[in-house]
Amino acid sequence: MSRQRRRDTVPELALRKALHRRGLRFRVDHPLPDLRRRRADVLFTRAHIAVF
């Protein structure tokens, strides 16, 4: 498990690039407000949507 990347994997970068191209704004590798030990790969704070 230690060899797996925590962030910036190829699929994650592709998703972030597509979302950014559409003009969507999001946070990357951000802790969830209620669960500090969990981190979302992509977090839309205003819409309350987290992508893991």
TORMARDO-591273 format. One record per atom (N, C-alpha, C): residue in one letter; x, y, z; residue number from 1; atom name. Coordinates in steps of 0.1 Angstrom, whole numbers, padded with zeros to 4 digits. Last residue first. Layout:
# TORMARDO-591273
+------+-------+-------+-------+-----+------+
: type :    xx :    yy :    zz : seq : atom :
+------+-------+-------+-------+-----+------+
:    A :     X :     Y :     Z : NUM :   CA :
...
+------+-------+-------+-------+-----+------+
***
This chain:
# TORMARDO-591273
+------+-------+-------+-------+-----+------+
: type :    xx :    yy :    zz : seq : atom :
+------+-------+-------+-------+-----+------+
:    F : -0142 :  0103 : -0043 :  52 :    N :
:    F : -0130 :  0096 : -0038 :  52 :   CA :
:    F : -0124 :  0087 : -0048 :  52 :    C :
:    V : -0157 :  0134 : -0042 :  51 :    N :
:    V : -0153 :  0123 : -0051 :  51 :   CA :
:    V : -0141 :  0116 : -0045 :  51 :    C :
:    A : -0185 :  0150 : -0028 :  50 :    N :
:    A : -0171 :  0146 : -0026 :  50 :   CA :
:    A : -0169 :  0134 : -0036 :  50 :    C :
:    I : -0205 :  0179 : -0025 :  49 :    N :
:    I : -0202 :  0166 : -0033 :  49 :   CA :
:    I : -0187 :  0163 : -0031 :  49 :    C :
:    H : -0217 :  0204 : -0019 :  48 :    N :
:    H : -0216 :  0193 : -0009 :  48 :   CA :
:    H : -0214 :  0179 : -0016 :  48 :    C :
:    A : -0216 :  0226 : -0034 :  47 :    N :
:    A : -0226 :  0216 : -0038 :  47 :   CA :
:    A : -0226 :  0204 : -0028 :  47 :    C :
:    R : -0194 :  0240 : -0022 :  46 :    N :
:    R : -0207 :  0246 : -0023 :  46 :   CA :
:    R : -0218 :  0236 : -0026 :  46 :    C :
:    T : -0172 :  0222 : -0026 :  45 :    N :
:    T : -0177 :  0226 : -0012 :  45 :   CA :
:    T : -0191 :  0232 : -0013 :  45 :    C :
:    F : -0163 :  0194 : -0040 :  44 :    N :
:    F : -0171 :  0206 : -0044 :  44 :   CA :
:    F : -0178 :  0211 : -0031 :  44 :    C :
:    L : -0133 :  0178 : -0042 :  43 :    N :
:    L : -0144 :  0182 : -0033 :  43 :   CA :
:    L : -0150 :  0195 : -0038 :  43 :    C :
:    V : -0115 :  0149 : -0049 :  42 :    N :
:    V : -0121 :  0161 : -0055 :  42 :   CA :
:    V : -0132 :  0165 : -0046 :  42 :    C :
:    D : -0107 :  0131 : -0029 :  41 :    N :
:    D : -0098 :  0134 : -0041 :  41 :   CA :
:    D : -0102 :  0148 : -0047 :  41 :    C :
:    A : -0110 :  0137 :  0005 :  40 :    N :
:    A : -0117 :  0135 : -0008 :  40 :   CA :
:    A : -0107 :  0139 : -0019 :  40 :    C :
:    R : -0101 :  0121 :  0034 :  39 :    N :
:    R : -0098 :  0131 :  0025 :  39 :   CA :
:    R : -0104 :  0128 :  0011 :  39 :    C :
:    R : -0107 :  0116 :  0069 :  38 :    N :
:    R : -0110 :  0112 :  0055 :  38 :   CA :
:    R : -0106 :  0124 :  0046 :  38 :    C :
:    R : -0103 :  0127 :  0093 :  37 :    N :
:    R : -0093 :  0117 :  0089 :  37 :   CA :
:    R : -0095 :  0112 :  0075 :  37 :    C :
:    R : -0124 :  0145 :  0097 :  36 :    N :
:    R : -0111 :  0150 :  0094 :  36 :   CA :
:    R : -0101 :  0140 :  0089 :  36 :    C :
:    L : -0154 :  0147 :  0089 :  35 :    N :
:    L : -0145 :  0136 :  0091 :  35 :   CA :
:    L : -0131 :  0140 :  0087 :  35 :    C :
:    D : -0167 :  0171 :  0084 :  34 :    N :
:    D : -0171 :  0163 :  0096 :  34 :   CA :
:    D : -0161 :  0152 :  0099 :  34 :    C :
:    P : -0153 :  0181 :  0061 :  33 :    N :
:    P : -0156 :  0190 :  0072 :  33 :   CA :
:    P : -0159 :  0182 :  0085 :  33 :    C :
:    L : -0126 :  0162 :  0047 :  32 :    N :
:    L : -0140 :  0165 :  0048 :  32 :   CA :
:    L : -0143 :  0173 :  0061 :  32 :    C :
:    P : -0096 :  0176 :  0033 :  31 :    N :
:    P : -0103 :  0168 :  0044 :  31 :   CA :
:    P : -0118 :  0172 :  0044 :  31 :    C :
:    H : -0087 :  0173 : -0001 :  30 :    N :
:    H : -0091 :  0181 :  0010 :  30 :   CA :
:    H : -0098 :  0173 :  0020 :  30 :    C :
:    D : -0077 :  0169 : -0028 :  29 :    N :
:    D : -0071 :  0162 : -0016 :  29 :   CA :
:    D : -0074 :  0170 : -0003 :  29 :    C :
:    V : -0088 :  0200 : -0040 :  28 :    N :
:    V : -0081 :  0187 : -0043 :  28 :   CA :
:    V : -0075 :  0182 : -0030 :  28 :    C :
:    R : -0119 :  0217 : -0048 :  27 :    N :
:    R : -0107 :  0215 : -0039 :  27 :   CA :
:    R : -0101 :  0201 : -0041 :  27 :    C :
:    F : -0131 :  0234 : -0076 :  26 :    N :
:    F : -0132 :  0224 : -0066 :  26 :   CA :
:    F : -0119 :  0224 : -0058 :  26 :    C :
:    R : -0151 :  0247 : -0103 :  25 :    N :
:    R : -0141 :  0249 : -0093 :  25 :   CA :
:    R : -0143 :  0239 : -0081 :  25 :    C :
:    L : -0156 :  0243 : -0138 :  24 :    N :
:    L : -0160 :  0240 : -0124 :  24 :   CA :
:    L : -0148 :  0242 : -0114 :  24 :    C :
:    G : -0150 :  0246 : -0164 :  23 :    N :
:    G : -0152 :  0258 : -0156 :  23 :   CA :
:    G : -0156 :  0255 : -0142 :  23 :    C :
:    R : -0144 :  0225 : -0180 :  22 :    N :
:    R : -0158 :  0229 : -0180 :  22 :   CA :
:    R : -0160 :  0241 : -0171 :  22 :    C :
:    R : -0117 :  0222 : -0173 :  21 :    N :
:    R : -0120 :  0227 : -0187 :  21 :   CA :
:    R : -0135 :  0231 : -0188 :  21 :    C :
:    H : -0120 :  0211 : -0148 :  20 :    N :
:    H : -0114 :  0225 : -0149 :  20 :   CA :
:    H : -0118 :  0230 : -0163 :  20 :    C :
:    L : -0129 :  0185 : -0155 :  19 :    N :
:    L : -0137 :  0194 : -0146 :  19 :   CA :
:    L : -0133 :  0209 : -0148 :  19 :    C :
:    A : -0106 :  0176 : -0169 :  18 :    N :
:    A : -0119 :  0177 : -0176 :  18 :   CA :
:    A : -0129 :  0186 : -0168 :  18 :    C :
:    K : -0087 :  0176 : -0149 :  17 :    N :
:    K : -0085 :  0184 : -0161 :  17 :   CA :
:    K : -0098 :  0186 : -0169 :  17 :    C :
:    R : -0097 :  0158 : -0131 :  16 :    N :
:    R : -0095 :  0172 : -0127 :  16 :   CA :
:    R : -0094 :  0181 : -0139 :  16 :    C :
:    L : -0096 :  0135 : -0146 :  15 :    N :
:    L : -0108 :  0140 : -0141 :  15 :   CA :
:    L : -0107 :  0155 : -0138 :  15 :    C :
:    A : -0068 :  0133 : -0150 :  14 :    N :
:    A : -0077 :  0134 : -0161 :  14 :   CA :
:    A : -0090 :  0139 : -0157 :  14 :    C :
:    L : -0059 :  0130 : -0123 :  13 :    N :
:    L : -0055 :  0142 : -0131 :  13 :   CA :
:    L : -0064 :  0144 : -0143 :  13 :    C :
:    E : -0071 :  0105 : -0117 :  12 :    N :
:    E : -0074 :  0117 : -0110 :  12 :   CA :
:    E : -0071 :  0130 : -0117 :  12 :    C :
:    P : -0057 :  0087 : -0135 :  11 :    N :
:    P : -0072 :  0090 : -0136 :  11 :   CA :
:    P : -0076 :  0102 : -0129 :  11 :    C :
:    V : -0030 :  0091 : -0124 :  10 :    N :
:    V : -0033 :  0095 : -0138 :  10 :   CA :
:    V : -0049 :  0096 : -0140 :  10 :    C :
:    T : -0029 :  0108 : -0092 :   9 :    N :
:    T : -0028 :  0096 : -0101 :   9 :   CA :
:    T : -0033 :  0100 : -0115 :   9 :    C :
:    D : -0027 :  0128 : -0072 :   8 :    N :
:    D : -0022 :  0130 : -0085 :   8 :   CA :
:    D : -0019 :  0117 : -0093 :   8 :    C :
:    R : -0022 :  0109 : -0041 :   7 :    N :
:    R : -0028 :  0119 : -0049 :   7 :   CA :
:    R : -0021 :  0121 : -0063 :   7 :    C :
:    R : -0009 :  0087 : -0032 :   6 :    N :
:    R : -0020 :  0092 : -0025 :   6 :   CA :
:    R : -0029 :  0102 : -0033 :   6 :    C :
:    R :  0002 :  0058 : -0049 :   5 :    N :
:    R :  0002 :  0072 : -0048 :   5 :   CA :
:    R : -0011 :  0077 : -0041 :   5 :    C :
:    Q :  0015 :  0029 : -0035 :   4 :    N :
:    Q :  0004 :  0035 : -0042 :   4 :   CA :
:    Q :  0004 :  0050 : -0039 :   4 :    C :
:    R :  0033 :  0020 : -0017 :   3 :    N :
:    R :  0038 :  0023 : -0031 :   3 :   CA :
:    R :  0027 :  0030 : -0039 :   3 :    C :
:    S :  0020 :  0012 :  0005 :   2 :    N :
:    S :  0029 :  0024 :  0006 :   2 :   CA :
:    S :  0034 :  0029 : -0008 :   2 :    C :
:    M :  0008 : -0012 :  0000 :   1 :    N :
:    M :  0000 :  0000 :  0000 :   1 :   CA :
:    M :  0009 :  0013 :  0000 :   1 :    C :
+------+-------+-------+-------+-----+------+
***
